C-alpha cells in the first residue's frame, strides 16, 4: 500500500486518462502525495484536460 492507498485505488486513478479522452493527466498532490497525510485526510487530485473537458465528464468519473 503506497501513500495509505490500496493498489486498486492507485490503479483506478492512473487509469482515468486512458478511459476518458477529456482527461490528459490525473495528478495527486498535497500531503498524501508527500506521504505525510494522517488518517482521515482528504485526497487532493488534479485532472488536467485533454480533449473537450466539461463537468459532465467529471461527474461521470466520480460515479465510476
N, CA, C and O atoms as a GROMACS GRO file, in nm:
protein
  256
    1UNK      N    1   0.086  -0.117   0.000
    1UNK     CA    2   0.000   0.000   0.000
    1UNK      C    3   0.091   0.124   0.000
    1UNK      O    4   0.174   0.141   0.089
    2UNK      N    5   0.074   0.207  -0.100
    2UNK     CA    6   0.157   0.326  -0.115
    2UNK      C    7   0.076   0.450  -0.079
    2UNK      O    8  -0.037   0.467  -0.126
    3UNK      N    9   0.132   0.535   0.004
    3UNK     CA   10   0.067   0.660   0.044
    3UNK      C   11  -0.071   0.635   0.104
    3UNK      O   12  -0.164   0.711   0.077
    4UNK      N   13  -0.084   0.532   0.184
    4UNK     CA   14  -0.210   0.497   0.252
    4UNK      C   15  -0.324   0.464   0.156
    4UNK      O   16  -0.441   0.465   0.196
    5UNK      N   17  -0.293   0.435   0.032
    5UNK     CA   18  -0.395   0.398  -0.066
    5UNK      C   19  -0.374   0.254  -0.110
    5UNK      O   20  -0.260   0.211  -0.129
    6UNK      N   21  -0.482   0.182  -0.125
    6UNK     CA   22  -0.473   0.047  -0.178
    6UNK      C   23  -0.425   0.054  -0.322
    6UNK      O   24  -0.451   0.151  -0.393
    7UNK      N   25  -0.354  -0.049  -0.364
    7UNK     CA   26  -0.306  -0.054  -0.502
    7UNK      C   27  -0.419  -0.042  -0.603
    7UNK      O   28  -0.401   0.015  -0.711
    8UNK      N   29  -0.537  -0.094  -0.568
    8UNK     CA   30  -0.651  -0.087  -0.660
    8UNK      C   31  -0.697   0.057  -0.680
    8UNK      O   32  -0.740   0.094  -0.790
    9UNK      N   33  -0.689   0.140  -0.576
    9UNK     CA   34  -0.727   0.281  -0.588
    9UNK      C   35  -0.626   0.355  -0.675
    9UNK      O   36  -0.664   0.435  -0.760
   10UNK      N   37  -0.498   0.328  -0.654
   10UNK     CA   38  -0.395   0.391  -0.736
   10UNK      C   39  -0.414   0.352  -0.883
   10UNK      O   40  -0.399   0.435  -0.972
   11UNK      N   41  -0.447   0.226  -0.907
   11UNK     CA   42  -0.471   0.180  -1.045
   11UNK      C   43  -0.591   0.253  -1.106
   11UNK      O   44  -0.588   0.287  -1.224
   12UNK      N   45  -0.695   0.276  -1.027
   12UNK     CA   46  -0.812   0.350  -1.079
   12UNK      C   47  -0.774   0.492  -1.117
   12UNK      O   48  -0.812   0.541  -1.223
   13UNK      N   49  -0.698   0.558  -1.030
   13UNK     CA   50  -0.655   0.696  -1.059
   13UNK      C   51  -0.569   0.699  -1.184
   13UNK      O   52  -0.589   0.783  -1.272
   14UNK      N   53  -0.474   0.607  -1.193
   14UNK     CA   54  -0.385   0.603  -1.309
   14UNK      C   55  -0.459   0.568  -1.438
   14UNK      O   56  -0.414   0.602  -1.547
   15UNK      N   57  -0.571   0.500  -1.426
   15UNK     CA   58  -0.646   0.458  -1.544
   15UNK      C   59  -0.740   0.562  -1.600
   15UNK      O   60  -0.790   0.546  -1.712
   16UNK      N   61  -0.766   0.669  -1.526
   16UNK     CA   62  -0.862   0.771  -1.572
   16UNK      C   63  -0.824   0.830  -1.707
   16UNK      O   64  -0.909   0.836  -1.796
   17UNK      N   65  -0.699   0.874  -1.728
   17UNK     CA   66  -0.667   0.932  -1.860
   17UNK      C   67  -0.687   0.834  -1.976
   17UNK      O   68  -0.722   0.877  -2.086
   18UNK      N   69  -0.666   0.707  -1.954
   18UNK     CA   70  -0.686   0.609  -2.061
   18UNK      C   71  -0.831   0.581  -2.091
   18UNK      O   72  -0.865   0.537  -2.201
   19UNK      N   73  -0.918   0.605  -1.994
   19UNK     CA   74  -1.061   0.577  -2.011
   19UNK      C   75  -1.140   0.697  -2.061
   19UNK      O   76  -1.248   0.681  -2.118
   20UNK      N   77  -1.088   0.815  -2.041
   20UNK     CA   78  -1.160   0.938  -2.076
   20UNK      C   79  -1.070   1.027  -2.160
   20UNK      O   80  -0.968   1.076  -2.112
   21UNK      N   81  -1.107   1.047  -2.284
   21UNK     CA   82  -1.024   1.130  -2.372
   21UNK      C   83  -1.021   1.275  -2.327
   21UNK      O   84  -0.933   1.352  -2.368
   22UNK      N   85  -1.116   1.314  -2.242
   22UNK     CA   86  -1.121   1.451  -2.192
   22UNK      C   87  -1.019   1.476  -2.081
   22UNK      O   88  -1.001   1.591  -2.039
   23UNK      N   89  -0.954   1.372  -2.034
   23UNK     CA   90  -0.855   1.386  -1.927
   23UNK      C   91  -0.718   1.345  -1.980
   23UNK      O   92  -0.698   1.232  -2.025
   24UNK      N   93  -0.624   1.439  -1.974
   24UNK     CA   94  -0.489   1.410  -2.021
   24UNK      C   95  -0.402   1.353  -1.909
   24UNK      O   96  -0.318   1.266  -1.933
   25UNK      N   97  -0.423   1.402  -1.785
   25UNK     CA   98  -0.343   1.358  -1.671
   25UNK      C   99  -0.426   1.357  -1.545
   25UNK      O  100  -0.517   1.439  -1.528
   26UNK      N  101  -0.395   1.263  -1.456
   26UNK     CA  102  -0.451   1.262  -1.320
   26UNK      C  103  -0.332   1.273  -1.226
   26UNK      O  104  -0.244   1.187  -1.224
   27UNK      N  105  -0.330   1.380  -1.147
   27UNK     CA  106  -0.215   1.409  -1.061
   27UNK      C  107  -0.261   1.419  -0.916
   27UNK      O  108  -0.351   1.497  -0.885
   28UNK      N  109  -0.200   1.342  -0.830
   28UNK     CA  110  -0.227   1.351  -0.687
   28UNK      C  111  -0.127   1.447  -0.626
   28UNK      O  112  -0.007   1.439  -0.655
   29UNK      N  113  -0.174   1.538  -0.543
   29UNK     CA  114  -0.086   1.637  -0.482
   29UNK      C  115  -0.126   1.656  -0.336
   29UNK      O  116  -0.220   1.594  -0.288
   30UNK      N  117  -0.055   1.741  -0.266
   30UNK     CA  118  -0.085   1.768  -0.126
   30UNK      C  119  -0.014   1.673  -0.032
   30UNK      O  120   0.081   1.604  -0.072
   31UNK      N  121  -0.060   1.669   0.092
   31UNK     CA  122   0.009   1.590   0.194
   31UNK      C  123   0.012   1.442   0.160
   31UNK      O  124   0.110   1.373   0.191
   32UNK      N  125  -0.094   1.391   0.098
   32UNK     CA  126  -0.098   1.249   0.064
   32UNK      C  127   0.008   1.209  -0.037
   32UNK      O  128   0.062   1.099  -0.030
   33UNK      N  129   0.038   1.297  -0.130
   33UNK     CA  130   0.139   1.264  -0.230
   33UNK      C  131   0.280   1.270  -0.172
   33UNK      O  132   0.373   1.210  -0.225
   34UNK      N  133   0.294   1.342  -0.062
   34UNK     CA  134   0.424   1.353   0.004
   34UNK      C  135   0.443   1.244   0.110
   34UNK      O  136   0.554   1.224   0.160
   35UNK      N  137   0.334   1.176   0.142
   35UNK     CA  138   0.342   1.070   0.241
   35UNK      C  139   0.329   1.117   0.384
   35UNK      O  140   0.355   1.040   0.477
   36UNK      N  141   0.290   1.243   0.405
   36UNK     CA  142   0.276   1.291   0.542
   36UNK      C  143   0.131   1.322   0.580
   36UNK      O  144   0.105   1.406   0.666
   37UNK      N  145   0.038   1.255   0.513
   37UNK     CA  146  -0.103   1.270   0.548
   37UNK      C  147  -0.133   1.190   0.674
   37UNK      O  148  -0.054   1.106   0.716
   38UNK      N  149  -0.246   1.216   0.732
   38UNK     CA  150  -0.289   1.147   0.854
   38UNK      C  151  -0.417   1.069   0.824
   38UNK      O  152  -0.484   1.094   0.724
   39UNK      N  153  -0.450   0.976   0.910
   39UNK     CA  154  -0.574   0.903   0.895
   39UNK      C  155  -0.690   1.002   0.889
   39UNK      O  156  -0.701   1.091   0.974
   40UNK      N  157  -0.775   0.987   0.791
   40UNK     CA  158  -0.888   1.078   0.774
   40UNK      C  159  -0.860   1.196   0.684
   40UNK      O  160  -0.950   1.275   0.657
   41UNK      N  161  -0.736   1.210   0.638
   41UNK     CA  162  -0.704   1.321   0.546
   41UNK      C  163  -0.778   1.303   0.415
   41UNK      O  164  -0.807   1.191   0.373
   42UNK      N  165  -0.808   1.415   0.350
   42UNK     CA  166  -0.871   1.407   0.219
   42UNK      C  167  -0.765   1.379   0.113
   42UNK      O  168  -0.645   1.382   0.141
   43UNK      N  169  -0.811   1.352  -0.007
   43UNK     CA  170  -0.720   1.329  -0.119
   43UNK      C  171  -0.730   1.446  -0.215
   43UNK      O  172  -0.840   1.484  -0.257
   44UNK      N  173  -0.616   1.502  -0.250
   44UNK     CA  174  -0.612   1.611  -0.347
   44UNK      C  175  -0.577   1.551  -0.482
   44UNK      O  176  -0.470   1.493  -0.499
   45UNK      N  177  -0.666   1.566  -0.577
   45UNK     CA  178  -0.647   1.508  -0.709
   45UNK      C  179  -0.676   1.614  -0.814
   45UNK      O  180  -0.781   1.679  -0.812
   46UNK      N  181  -0.584   1.629  -0.905
   46UNK     CA  182  -0.600   1.727  -1.014
   46UNK      C  183  -0.615   1.651  -1.145
   46UNK      O  184  -0.534   1.564  -1.177
   47UNK      N  185  -0.717   1.684  -1.219
   47UNK     CA  186  -0.738   1.626  -1.350
   47UNK      C  187  -0.710   1.734  -1.453
   47UNK      O  188  -0.776   1.838  -1.454
   48UNK      N  189  -0.614   1.709  -1.540
   48UNK     CA  190  -0.582   1.806  -1.645
   48UNK      C  191  -0.655   1.767  -1.772
   48UNK      O  192  -0.659   1.650  -1.810
   49UNK      N  193  -0.712   1.867  -1.836
   49UNK     CA  194  -0.794   1.843  -1.953
   49UNK      C  195  -0.718   1.799  -2.075
   49UNK      O  196  -0.605   1.842  -2.101
   50UNK      N  197  -0.781   1.714  -2.148
   50UNK     CA  198  -0.731   1.670  -2.277
   50UNK      C  199  -0.820   1.730  -2.384
   50UNK      O  200  -0.806   1.848  -2.417
   51UNK      N  201  -0.910   1.650  -2.437
   51UNK     CA  202  -0.998   1.694  -2.545
   51UNK      C  203  -1.137   1.726  -2.492
   51UNK      O  204  -1.206   1.638  -2.441
   52UNK      N  205  -1.179   1.850  -2.503
   52UNK     CA  206  -1.316   1.893  -2.473
   52UNK      C  207  -1.366   1.855  -2.333
   52UNK      O  208  -1.469   1.788  -2.322
   53UNK      N  209  -1.295   1.896  -2.225
   53UNK     CA  210  -1.342   1.862  -2.090
   53UNK      C  211  -1.466   1.942  -2.051
   53UNK      O  212  -1.482   2.057  -2.093
   54UNK      N  213  -1.554   1.882  -1.973
   54UNK     CA  214  -1.668   1.954  -1.917
   54UNK      C  215  -1.712   1.885  -1.788
   54UNK      O  216  -1.663   1.777  -1.754
   55UNK      N  217  -1.804   1.947  -1.716
   55UNK     CA  218  -1.846   1.894  -1.587
   55UNK      C  219  -1.916   1.759  -1.597
   55UNK      O  220  -1.909   1.680  -1.503
   56UNK      N  221  -1.982   1.732  -1.707
   56UNK     CA  222  -2.049   1.601  -1.721
   56UNK      C  223  -1.948   1.488  -1.712
   56UNK      O  224  -1.975   1.384  -1.652
   57UNK      N  225  -1.831   1.509  -1.771
   57UNK     CA  226  -1.726   1.406  -1.766
   57UNK      C  227  -1.678   1.390  -1.622
   57UNK      O  228  -1.659   1.277  -1.575
   58UNK      N  229  -1.658   1.500  -1.552
   58UNK     CA  230  -1.615   1.493  -1.413
   58UNK      C  231  -1.715   1.416  -1.328
   58UNK      O  232  -1.676   1.330  -1.248
   59UNK      N  233  -1.843   1.445  -1.345
   59UNK     CA  234  -1.946   1.373  -1.269
   59UNK      C  235  -1.946   1.224  -1.303
   59UNK      O  236  -1.966   1.140  -1.216
   60UNK      N  237  -1.924   1.192  -1.429
   60UNK     CA  238  -1.919   1.052  -1.471
   60UNK      C  239  -1.800   0.981  -1.407
   60UNK      O  240  -1.812   0.867  -1.361
   61UNK      N  241  -1.685   1.047  -1.404
   61UNK     CA  242  -1.566   0.989  -1.340
   61UNK      C  243  -1.592   0.966  -1.192
   61UNK      O  244  -1.554   0.862  -1.138
   62UNK      N  245  -1.656   1.061  -1.127
   62UNK     CA  246  -1.684   1.048  -0.984
   62UNK      C  247  -1.778   0.931  -0.956
   62UNK      O  248  -1.769   0.869  -0.850
   63UNK      N  249  -1.868   0.902  -1.049
   63UNK     CA  250  -1.962   0.791  -1.030
   63UNK      C  251  -1.900   0.655  -1.055
   63UNK      O  252  -1.951   0.554  -1.007
   64UNK      N  253  -1.789   0.651  -1.130
   64UNK     CA  254  -1.724   0.522  -1.161
   64UNK      C  255  -1.659   0.459  -1.042
   64UNK      O  256  -1.601   0.352  -1.053
   0.00000   0.00000   0.00000
